[in-house]
Amino acid sequence: KATKSGMYSKAKSLMYLLQNSYYATLLAVRTVTTDNKGKRTAGVDRVKVNTPSKKIALVKDMLDTVRNGWDKYKPKPAKRIYIPKTNGKLRPLGIPTIKDRAMQAATKLALEPYFEAKFESCSYGFRPGMGCHDAIEKIAGTLLKKPKWVLDADIKGCFDNIDHKFLATQIDTDFRPIVKRWLKAGYIHDKKYSLT
């Protein structure tokens, strides 16, 4: 609401409150250790958080990290695995450590309301409460009103080729350093470290 009203300083202060909130930290830990499909998958540190005591320890660790300052937090490289695509090729997948996933989830909670208010209503990909069926419904409704043309496109390697520098310019300056560190954390595959 603050973003839509043009009250950007208010929106930013709300983002910082969320990013450093105890309750947002609890929600972030729950999201990555209970709700997500990959909750049982460890990163390069081989740590799995699958008991209540481990979840509490992760919350405490995250709160200590926040108290010490986000600028001191250093994400670990992702574990690289390859998953099969429908065309028989393999797609690389980076698996961050559970702590890094929880830190990312906490940051997402802070940034998402700000950016959701700025996004176009006709954009459906990777948005909360929106999906393929919403896009199909919009297309069908538009075509019923007045026939137009439809383009079905797949941008090859889209996410692999996103310009990190441009992406960083779109993020509030105080969040930019941590997002850059996640993007540049690298990955480990077959015990070999590679840059991202």
Backbone hydrogen bonds, N-H to C=O, Kabsch-Sander energy under -0.5 kcal/mol:
donor,donor_aa,acceptor,acceptor_aa,energy
5,S,1,K,-1.8
6,G,3,T,-1.6
7,M,2,A,-2.7
8,Y,6,G,-1.5
11,A,7,M,-2.3
12,K,8,Y,-2.7
13,S,9,S,-2.1
14,L,10,K,-2.0
15,M,11,A,-2.0
16,Y,12,K,-2.3
17,L,13,S,-2.0
18,L,14,L,-2.3
19,Q,15,M,-2.7
20,N,16,Y,-1.6
21,S,18,L,-1.3
25,T,21,S,-1.9
26,L,22,Y,-2.3
27,L,23,Y,-2.3
28,A,24,A,-2.6
29,V,25,T,-2.5
30,R,26,L,-2.5
31,T,27,L,-2.6
32,V,28,A,-2.0
33,T,29,V,-2.1
34,T,30,R,-2.2
35,D,30,R,-1.8
36,N,31,T,-2.4
39,K,36,N,-1.3
40,R,37,K,-0.6
41,T,38,G,-1.9
42,A,40,R,-0.6
44,V,77,P,-0.5
46,R,43,G,-1.7
50,N,48,K,-0.8
55,K,51,T,-2.2
56,I,52,P,-2.4
57,A,53,S,-2.1
58,L,54,K,-2.1
59,V,55,K,-2.2
60,K,56,I,-2.5
61,D,57,A,-2.5
62,M,58,L,-2.7
63,L,59,V,-2.6
64,D,60,K,-2.4
65,T,61,D,-2.2
66,V,62,M,-2.5
67,R,63,L,-2.5
68,N,64,D,-2.4
69,G,65,T,-0.9
69,G,66,V,-0.6
72,K,69,G,-1.6
73,Y,70,W,-0.9
78,A,186,G,-2.4
79,K,95,I,-2.7
80,R,78,A,-0.6
80,R,188,I,-2.7
81,I,79,K,-0.5
81,I,93,L,-2.5
83,I,91,R,-2.7
85,K,89,K,-3.4
88,G,85,K,-1.8
91,R,83,I,-3.4
93,L,81,I,-3.0
95,I,79,K,-2.7
101,R,97,T,-2.5
102,A,98,I,-2.2
103,M,99,K,-2.7
104,Q,100,D,-2.5
105,A,101,R,-2.3
106,A,102,A,-2.2
107,T,103,M,-2.0
108,K,104,Q,-2.6
109,L,105,A,-2.1
110,A,106,A,-1.3
111,L,107,T,-2.7
112,E,108,K,-2.9
115,F,111,L,-2.2
116,E,112,E,-3.0
117,A,113,P,-1.4
118,K,115,F,-1.0
119,F,115,F,-1.7
123,S,120,E,-1.4
124,Y,122,C,-0.6
127,R,124,Y,-0.9
130,M,127,R,-1.7
135,A,131,G,-1.7
136,I,132,C,-2.7
137,E,133,H,-2.4
138,K,134,D,-2.1
139,I,135,A,-2.5
140,A,136,I,-2.9
141,G,137,E,-2.4
142,T,138,K,-2.2
143,L,139,I,-2.8
144,L,140,A,-2.0
145,K,141,G,-1.2
146,K,142,T,-2.1
152,D,150,V,-0.5
153,A,151,L,-0.6
156,K,154,D,-0.8
158,C,155,I,-1.7
161,N,157,G,-1.4
161,N,158,C,-0.8
162,I,159,F,-0.7
164,H,162,I,-0.7
167,L,163,D,-2.5
168,A,164,H,-2.4
169,T,165,K,-1.4
170,Q,166,F,-0.8
170,Q,167,L,-1.1
171,I,168,A,-1.2
175,F,172,D,-1.5
176,R,172,D,-1.4
179,V,175,F,-1.9
180,K,176,R,-2.6
181,R,177,P,-2.1
182,W,178,I,-2.0
183,L,179,V,-2.4
184,K,180,K,-2.1
185,A,182,W,-1.0
187,Y,194,S,-2.4
188,I,78,A,-2.8
189,H,192,K,-2.3
192,K,189,H,-1.6
194,S,187,Y,-2.8
